[in-house]
Each structure stands twice: as structure tokens, then as C-alpha cells.
Amino acid sequence: MQKCPEVTTIEGKHKMFLDGRVVIVTGAAGGFGQVICSSFLEAGAKVVAIDISNEVLEVIEKQNSTFRKEALITKAVDVSDYFQCQTAVHEAADYFDGVDILINNAGLGMGSVRRDHHIKLVSIDELTPDIWNRMIGVNLTGPWNMTKSSIKYLRRSEKARIINVTTSFFTMLRGKFHPYGPSKSGFEAMSAGHAAEFKDDGITVNVVVPGGPADTPMVPQGAGWERDQLVKPIMMTYPILWLCSDEAGLITGNRYIAGHWDPNKSVSENRKKTESEIAWPSLAQDPVWPGGKPS
């Protein structure tokens, strides 16, 4: 079981404590999802672990068996189905009396098209409408479904957070990396819009990315890299848990490259190294707009 990460702040190194906060994690059985769930549980949170089937969720239950009754529930949900998301969030909020944090981590990678996609990139000739629609459904529509289903509960929380896991801009723009790249770029843009929309509700929205290929099943064996050169899943938990802490209560509209986060350095040092604004704000400063700029 993954221990709760220690984060160095100005006051020194300490563990993140999120006692009693209710966290929904999608893609919970995946490489990132497993360490995210365990780390939140270690931090004292109550976790709703969501993935595509009860079978894959068994790993979460086994890894965190000591938390099963009082702090962890699992739900089999296809996030591309709005009504499944709505039902799961409602049941979770009813069980734990609310929702405080939503981690939109679920995603389909290019391995769902072809396992050797890293060696031989996927051209448009191989793609079908079903492949396109399925990946867009999980990677873009899925987080919208979860956000839409959770928003009324998040508005009731005094410490509401949304953390979205997108990808590097290189991957978004890469040739022969569709539909993954476009689905994640759309998700990035949606994150920026939601950060602006929910700010007055007191809900922060931030993006966390690994920054490069990660040591998860999404990067298959034989992809051409040594596994110890890949970003470790635990790295995702450092910025994510910090963003959910009281210290980050006013931080919104940012993206963090987890692969650059150094747990031995202070949060302020890590912010300088890993933090930027969500999406492409520099490209949005000079629109051709009646009267100047939109309000």
C-alpha cells in the first residue's frame, strides 16, 4: 500500500492531512489511480474509487483492505455514460454525506488502438468512427460527465477541488497520435473554462500531468524505453495532495508537471519549477471582438 507522501512547505516537511474529505477518483485501478487512492486514504480522506468494472477494482480493495468499511467504496462506472456517472456520484454523496474533491483521472490511451503504437504510430487509415468516439467519450466527455454530476455537491463544500489529469502539449499536438491528443487538448481547454466558471463558487480547478511517458500499463513493455527512465506514478500524488490541502485553497487555473516535482524541496520552489497556467492563455489576448474584448 502506498504511503501518504511528505511535502516540504515553508514550515518544513510534513504529511498532507485531509481528514474526512470525500474524494472521487476515476480511473482508480490504473497506474496513477492506484497510488492516488492509497495516498488519499493515508492522508485520512474518504475515497470513492471508480473504474470500468468491479473486476479491475478488486486491486484497490485488496491494496487498501484496512480502510474498506469506514473510508473506501468502489463503483463500476463507464464514465462516458452520463447517467452511470450521475447515479454513482449521487450514491457516493449520500453514503459519505457530500463530495469535496473530484479527481478526473480516467483515460484511454493509444494502446487501446494498437499495443505497439509507440514503435509504429497510428495513422488515420487505421482509425474508425467507433475508435474515435470511444476515446473522446472516455477522455473528454467522461470528465465533463463527472464534473456535471458532482458540481452541486462541490458547491456545498467549503474546500471543493477539481483536479484534471491531461497530458503534455507535445502529446496533444503530435502527429499520428489521434484520438488521444485531441481528446486531451479538449480536456485542457475545458479545464481552463471550468476554472473561470467555478471560481466564484469557491471551487478550484487545476491540471496535473506527468510531463512525459509514465511507468504505467498505458506505456507497454517494449515501447523502447527503460522502465526506470519513466515518470513514477507516485510523482502525481505530490502536487495533487498539495492542491487539495488548505494551503492551496486559493490556487486555481494552473497546471503542474508532476515529473519535475521534487518532494525534498519546498512547495514554493516546486511551484516555480512546475507551475504554469492551464491551456494556452497567451494565445487568447487579442481576439477580433466587437468593442475590444469579451467581458
ROPA-652023 format. One record per residue: x, y, z of N, C-alpha, C, CB in turn; residue in three letters. Coordinates in steps of 0.05 Angstrom, whole numbers, plus 5000, padded with zeros to 4 digits. Glycine has a CB too. Layout:
BEGIN
XYZXYZXYZXYZALA...
END
This chain:
BEGIN
501749765000500050005000501750255000498150005024MET501050454983502650694981502250875005501950844956GLN504450965017504351145040503751425030506951135056LYS502551585048501951865042504552015038500251995064CYS504852155015507352295010507752515031507352404982PRO510352575036511052805051511653035032513452755070GLU510653275039511053515023512553725039508353615011VAL514653835028516154045042514854315037519054035033THR514054445058512954715056514954905069510254735070THR514255165070515955355082516555285111514655635080ILE514655165124514955095152516454835156512255065165GLU517054685135518554435137516954205125519154375166GLY518153965126517053735114514853615131519153525108LYS512453565119510353435134508553285115508753645151HIS506953105127505052955111502553125106504352695124LYS501253075084498753205078496553065094498053205048MET494953225109492753115124490153225113493053175154PHE488453055103485853135091483652985105485853075060LEU483752975131481852815147478952875140482352865176ASP477552665133474652675129473752775102473552845149GLY475452875086474552985060473952755041476753165047ARG471852795025470852585008471952634980467652585007VAL473352434970474752454944473752244925477852414948VAL472952334901472252144880474652134860469652234865ILE475551884855477751844837476851664814480251714852VAL476951764790476251604766478851474756474851764744THR478551264741480851114732482451004756482651284715GLY481050924777482250854802484050604801480150814823ALA483550424783485050174782487550194764483349954772ALA487850424751490150464734492750534749489650674714GLY494850574734497450624746497450874764499550654725GLY496351094755496151334771493951294792495551584754PHE491651184784489351164802490051014828487151034788GLY491550794826492150634850493650794871493750394842GLN495750944862497251094882495751334892499951174870VAL494151454875492551684883490551594905490951804859ILE489151374900487251274920488651214947485751024910CYS490851064946492250984970493251234985494450794964SER494351424970495451664983493251824997496851834962SER490951854984488751994997487751855022486452034978PHE487651595021486851435045488851475067486551145038LEU491451465061493451505081493351785093496251465069GLU492351975077492052255086489552295103492052445063ALA487952085106485552105123482952165108485952305143GLY483052165081480652225066478951975062481452335038ALA476452025054474651815047474551805016471751865058LYS474951565005475451534976473251374963478051404971VAL472251484941470451344923472051274898467851524916VAL472751024895474450924873472650834850476350704883ALA472950964827471250904804472950794781469751154795ILE472050574769473350474745471250314729475850294752ASP472150194707470250084688468849834697471650024663ILE470049674716468749434724469449364753469449204706SER467849204765468349114792470848934793466048954804ASN471348794771473648614770476248774772473648454743GLU476548994757479049144759479249294785479249344736VAL477049354798477049494823477849324847474349614829LEU477949064842478748884864481648944874478648594855GLU483349044856486049114865486049344885487749184840VAL484249534882484049754901483149654928482149974890ILE481149474928480149364953482249204967477749184947GLU483849044952485948884965488149054976487048684945LYS489049254961491249434969490549584994491949614947GLN487949654997487149825019485049695037485950085008ASN485349435042483349285056482849385084484148995058SER484749515097484349615124482449855125487049685137THR482049975102480350215100477550155090481650425083PHE477149905082474749835066472149925078474649535063ARG471649885103468949935114468450225119468649775140LYS470450365131469850635140470650855121471250685166GLU472350805101473451025085473550975055476051095095ALA472950735046473350675017470950525006475850515013LEU469850624984467850474969468750474940465050604973ILE467950264926468650244897466050234881470450004892THR466150344857463850344839464750294810462250604842LYS463450104798463950044770462350244753463249754763ALA463750414738462350624722463850654695462350894738VAL462350674674463350754648463051054647461850614624ASP465251214650464951504653463951634628467651624660VAL463951494605462751604581459751614581463751454556SER458551474601455651464604454751654626454751174611ASP453451874619452752074639451051964661451252304625TYR449151804655447251704675448651514695444851564662PHE450551364686452151204705453751384724454051014690GLN454851594713456351784729454551924750457752004712CYS452252004740450352144758449451964781447952244742GLN448851724775448051534795450251474815447151264783THR452651434805454951374823455551604841457351294807ALA455551844831456252084848454052124869456552334830VAL451552094861449352124880449551924902446652104866HIS450051674895450351464916452751514934450551184903GLU454951604923457351664939456851894957459651724921ALA455552104947455052334964453052264987453852564947ALA451252094981449352005001450751835022447051854988ASP452551665014453951485032455851635050455451275016TYR457251825039459251975054458352255062461851995038PHE455952325056454752585063456252815049454852625093ASP456552785023457753005007460052914990458553225026GLY461053114975463453074958465153324961462753014928VAL467753294965469553524968471553554945470953514994ASP472353324934474453324914473853134892477153244928ILE474253214867473853044844476553024829471653154825LEU477552784825480052744810479252604784482052564826ILE479252754762478552654736481152534724477352874717ASN481552274729483952134721483451924700485252014745ASN481051834696480451614677481251704649477451544678ALA482451514634483151574606483851324591485451764606GLY483251324565484051114546486551214531481751044526LEU488651054530491051124515491051004488493451034531GLY493151064473493350964446493750654445495651094432MET494450544468494650254469492050114464495750164496GLY489750264468487150144462486750114432484950314475SER488350254416488250234387490050004378488950494373VAL492650024387494549824380496849824400495649874351ARG497649584410499649574432502349684424499949284440ARG503149664399505749754391505750034379506949564370ASP503850194388503450464376505850644381500950594388HIS507450594402509850754407511950714386510950704435HIS512050474375514150404356513150464327514750104357ILE510650414322509450474296506950644301508750214280LYS507150904297505051084303502551024287505851374298LEU500251104297497651034286496751254266495451004308VAL496251174241495251364221492251374221496351284193SER491251564207488351594205487051364191487651864190ILE488551224174487550994159486650764177489550894139ASP487950754201487350534220484950604238489750484237GLU484350864239482250944258479450904246482551234266LEU477650834263474750814256473151004272473750514259THR470751074263469051244279468551134308466351284266PRO468450864310468050754337470450804355467550444334ASP472850774344475250834360475251124368477850764344ILE474751304349474751584355472651654377474151754330TRP470251564373468051624392468551514419465451524381ASN469751274421470251154447472251304463471150864443ARG474451384449476551524464475751814472479151534447MET474351944454473252214461471252184483471952344436ILE469651964482467651924503468851894531466051684496GLY471051744533472351704559474051944567474051454558VAL475652044548477752244556476652524557479952234536ASN474552594543473552864543470652874554473552974515LEU468852714543466152714553466052604582464252554535THR467752404588467752284614468252484637469952074616GLY470352654635470752854657468553064658473352984653PRO467353124635465053304635462753174650464253394607TRP462252924644460052774657460452774688459852494647ASN462952724696463552704725463352984738466252594730MET464253184724464153464735461253554737465753654718THR459753504716456853584716455353434738455653514689LYS456053184742454653024763455453104791455252724759SER457853214794458953274821458553574829461853214822SER457953744810458154034815456254124838457554184790ILE453854014840452154114861453154044888449254004857LYS454453814890455653734916458153894922456253434916TYR459853944902462154104906461554394914463854114880LEU459354504904458554774912457754784941456154864894ARG457054564953456354564981458754534999454354334987ARG461054454988463454415003464954675007465254204990SER466154705031467854935036470654905026467755005066GLU471354665017474154605008474054444983475654455030LYS472454544964472054394939474454424920469454484925ALA475154194908477354184889476654004866479854084903ARG477554084842477553914818480353894808475454014796ILE481353654805484053604794483653444768485953464814ILE484653544746484353414720487053324710483053604700ASN487153074701489652954690489552964660490052664701VAL491053144648491153164619493753034609490853454609THR495253174592497753064582499553294573497352864559THR501953234564503753444555502753564529506653334552SER503453814525502653944500503953804475503554244500PHE506353694479507653544457505853314448510353434466PHE504753174467502952944461500353034448502452784486THR499253264458496853364446497153424416495953614461MET499453534409499953634382501353434364501553884383LEU501953204374503553014359502052894336504552794378ARG503452864313502152734290501852434295503852784265GLY499752324284499152034287498851954316501451874274LYS497752134332497152064360494252134366499052214379PHE492552084346489652134349488351864355488452274324HIS486051874370484652104381485652204408481752034384PRO487852084418488752144445489452444448491151974453TYR491152544430491952824432489653024431493852884409GLY487853004411485653194411483753164435484053144386PRO483452914445481652884468482753024493481252584474SER485453014496486653134519486953434516489453014524LYS487253534491487353824487484553944492488253894459SER482453804484479853894491479353904521477753724478GLY480353694535480053684564481653914577481153414574PHE483953984567485454204577483954464574488254224562GLU482754514551481254754546478754764565480354764517ALA477454534568475154524586476054584614473854244585MET478354494623479354554650479654854654482054414655SER480754994634481055284636478355414639482555384611ALA476455334622473755444624472455394651472055344602GLY472755154662471555094687472955244710471654794692HIS475555284708476855444729475755724731479955454723ALA475155844707473956104707471056104716474156224679ALA469555904707466755884714466255834743465455664697GLU467855664756467255574783468755744804468055284786PHE470255944796471856094815470156234836473556304800LYS467956354827466156494845464656304864464156664830ASP464656044857463455844874465355744896462455604858ASP467855834894469855744913471055464906468755734940GLY470655374881471655114873474155164856469454964856ILE476355054865478855084849478954854828481355074867THR480154924805480454734783483354754774478454784760VAL484854544776487654534767488154284751489554554791ASN490354294735491154064719493853964729491354144689VAL494153694730496653564737497353374715496553424765VAL499753384704500653204683503253074692500953354656VAL503852834682506452714689508752864676506552424681PRO508352974652510453114638511752954616512453214657GLY511252694616512452514596511452234600515552524598GLY512552044586511651764589511951674618513251574570PRO509951534628509951454656510051144658507451554671ALA510951054681511350764686508650644694513450714708ASP506850634675504150524679503550334656502050744682THR501450174658500650004635500050154610498349834643PRO499550414611498950564587501450584569498050854594MET503850544581506250524565507050234566508550714577VAL506650084544507049794544510049724546505849674520PRO510549484555513149364554513949354524513349084567GLN516549414519517449414491516949674477516049194476GLY516249884492515750144479518350284471514250324498ALA520650174480523150284472524650444493522750464449GLY523450454517524750594540525350404563522850824550TRP527350464578527850324603525850414623530750374613GLU524650234638522450304656523350504678521350054669ARG525950484686526850664707527250954697529350564719ASP526950994671527151254659524451394657528451244632GLN522351244663519551354661518751484687517551124654LEU516851674684515751814708514351614726513852044700VAL515051614751513751424770511051534779515551394795LYS509051354780506351444787506151604814504551204790PRO507851534833507851674859508251974855509951564878ILE509652054834510252334830507652494826511952374805MET505552374815503052514812501852604838501052334797MET502352444859500952504885502052744899501252264903THR504552824894505553064908504053314902508553094901TYR503853394876502253634870499253604875502653724842PRO498253354871495353314874494553354904494553034865ILE495953224922495253254950495753534960496853054967LEU497853664951498253944959495954114949500954044948TRP495054084924492854244914490254204929492454184885LEU490053974942487653924958487854004987486953624957CYS490154114995490654195022489554475027493654185029SER489454555052488554825059490355035048488254855089ASP492954975046494955165037494455255008497755045039GLU493155084992492655144964489755224959493354904947ALA488455314979485555374977484855594957484555455003GLY486755764950486155974931487555934904487056244942LEU488855704900490255644876488455524855492655454881ILE487955654833486255554812487155644785483355644817THR486455484764487155554737490055494729486755844733GLY491355314744494155244739494454964730495855304763ASN496754904718497554634711500354584723497554594680ARG500754334731503254254744504454014731502754204774TYR507054024725508553794714509653634737510753884694ILE508253414743508953254766511753134765506953034770ALA512653064741515252944737517553124746515652864709GLY517053384748519153584757518953644787518853834741HIS516853534800516453604829518553454845513553534838TRP519953594862521953474880520853484908524653624877ASP520153244920519053244947520953334968518152964953PRO523453364962525453454981525753754981528153324976ASN524353894963524454184962521754294971525154274933LYS521754554977519354684987517254704965520054954998SER514754754973512654794954513155034937509954824969VAL514155254949514755494934516855434912515655714952SER518855284918520855214898519655034876523255064911GLU517954844884516754674865514754824847515254444878ASN513355014858511555174842513055324820509955374860ARG515255444827516855584807517755404784519355714820LYS518255154791519354964771517154824755521054764784LYS514754784767512754604755510154744746512154394773THR509754994755507155124752507055304728506455284777GLU504755294713504155484692501055504691505255394664SER500055674673497155694671496055474653496455974659GLU493555394658492255194642492055294613489455124654ILE492455104595491855144566493755354554488955234562ALA492755524538494355704521493455994524494255614491TRP493556104549492456374553493856594537492656444582PRO496356554530497856764515496656794487500756694513SER495256594477494056604450491356724451493956324438LEU490356794474487556894477487457184484486056724498ALA489657334480489757604490488857814469492457674498GLN488557734444488057934423485857844404490558004408ASP483457784414481357694397480257914379479057564413PRO479257854356477758044339474958054350477957964308VAL474358254366471858244382470558524381472358164411TRP467858534376466558794376466958934403463558754371PRO467959184401468259344426470859284440466059294444GLY472659114429475159064442475558774450475459234466GLY474758704474475058434485472458344499477458414503LYS471858084499469557984514469958034544469057684508PRO467758074558467858124587467957854601465458284597SER
END
